[in-house]
Amino acid sequence: MFPAAYDEFWGQLRARLGERAGTKAMIEVLLLHRRFPAEVVVAAVVQALAVGSVNRATVELLCRGTGAEAVPACLLEVGELARYDRALPDLSGYDALLGCGCGTGA
């Protein structure tokens, strides 16, 4: 069952990001159900709508709290700054170099 809050959230995402990007963002929100109980995700979507911060990151932050009251109500809408969000780099290659004794002057 698709809650009414999800329809509203998805509509706002599509209005702000366009049909394709808005739908992709909503899918990312729905994927949070893999990590959090349904009632937690639904409550997070409702609170994100209430504070006017309609994006996946806000919903995930609200899901991570121990309840809606654990997250401040002054969440900021990052909007266009979200395009700078990047995955953390893989540093395993540097760890391998540290283990070889290279550069220790030995």
C-alpha positions as semicolon CSV with decimal commas, in nm:
position;residue;x (nm);y (nm);z (nm)
1;M;0,000;0,000;0,000
2;F;0,143;0,337;-0,104
3;P;0,076;0,590;0,178
4;A;-0,072;0,928;0,085
5;A;0,239;1,098;0,225
6;Y;0,446;0,913;-0,036
7;D;0,228;1,048;-0,317
8;E;0,272;1,401;-0,186
9;F;0,647;1,354;-0,136
10;W;0,687;1,210;-0,487
11;G;0,483;1,493;-0,637
12;Q;0,705;1,752;-0,472
13;L;1,019;1,571;-0,586
14;R;0,892;1,564;-0,947
15;A;0,793;1,931;-0,931
16;R;1,139;2,029;-0,808
17;L;1,360;1,784;-0,997
18;G;1,156;1,688;-1,302
19;E;0,978;1,362;-1,381
20;R;1,282;1,138;-1,426
21;A;1,506;1,271;-1,147
22;G;1,210;1,305;-0,910
23;T;1,110;0,944;-0,969
24;K;1,468;0,828;-0,918
25;A;1,484;1,020;-0,590
26;M;1,158;0,858;-0,478
27;I;1,296;0,513;-0,559
28;E;1,596;0,594;-0,338
29;V;1,353;0,679;-0,056
30;L;1,165;0,353;-0,112
31;L;1,494;0,161;-0,094
32;L;1,527;0,282;0,266
33;H;1,265;0,016;0,346
34;R;1,545;-0,240;0,308
35;R;1,725;-0,091;0,610
36;F;1,444;0,049;0,824
37;P;1,098;-0,071;0,931
38;A;0,809;0,057;0,720
39;E;0,658;0,265;1,000
40;V;0,992;0,442;1,053
41;V;1,025;0,535;0,684
42;V;0,664;0,652;0,660
43;A;0,704;0,866;0,975
44;A;1,028;1,013;0,834
45;V;0,857;1,103;0,504
46;V;0,571;1,270;0,694
47;Q;0,814;1,473;0,906
48;A;1,026;1,569;0,604
49;L;0,711;1,706;0,442
50;A;0,623;1,890;0,762
51;V;0,958;2,069;0,779
52;G;0,965;2,137;0,404
53;S;1,283;1,941;0,334
54;V;1,180;1,701;0,060
55;N;1,483;1,490;-0,030
56;R;1,620;1,142;0,033
57;A;1,893;1,261;0,266
58;T;1,641;1,417;0,502
59;V;1,431;1,102;0,512
60;E;1,738;0,889;0,582
61;L;1,851;1,124;0,860
62;L;1,507;1,106;1,017
63;C;1,510;0,726;0,989
64;R;1,845;0,706;1,168
65;G;1,714;0,897;1,471
66;T;1,554;0,705;1,752
67;G;1,232;0,881;1,670
68;A;1,111;1,194;1,500
69;E;1,182;1,399;1,813
70;A;1,551;1,300;1,802
71;V;1,614;1,508;1,489
72;P;1,601;1,888;1,498
73;A;1,315;2,046;1,308
74;C;1,548;2,300;1,143
75;L;1,667;2,075;0,859
76;L;1,803;2,263;0,562
77;E;1,704;2,202;0,203
78;V;2,031;2,149;0,017
79;G;1,871;2,169;-0,325
80;E;2,132;2,218;-0,593
81;L;2,417;2,136;-0,353
82;A;2,314;1,770;-0,365
83;R;2,489;1,740;-0,702
84;Y;2,822;1,768;-0,517
85;D;2,748;1,463;-0,302
86;R;3,014;1,200;-0,373
87;A;3,092;0,850;-0,250
88;L;3,389;0,813;-0,019
89;P;3,707;0,709;-0,204
90;D;3,853;0,360;-0,171
91;L;4,180;0,392;0,019
92;S;4,271;0,022;0,027
93;G;4,557;0,084;-0,217
94;Y;4,718;0,321;0,032
95;D;4,675;0,065;0,309
96;A;4,862;-0,189;0,093
97;L;5,151;0,056;0,050
98;L;5,174;0,109;0,425
99;G;5,211;-0,264;0,476
100;C;5,499;-0,309;0,229
101;G;5,755;-0,103;0,422
102;C;5,799;0,138;0,130
103;G;5,917;0,485;0,218
104;T;6,032;0,397;0,569
105;G;6,397;0,452;0,487
106;A;6,475;0,086;0,553
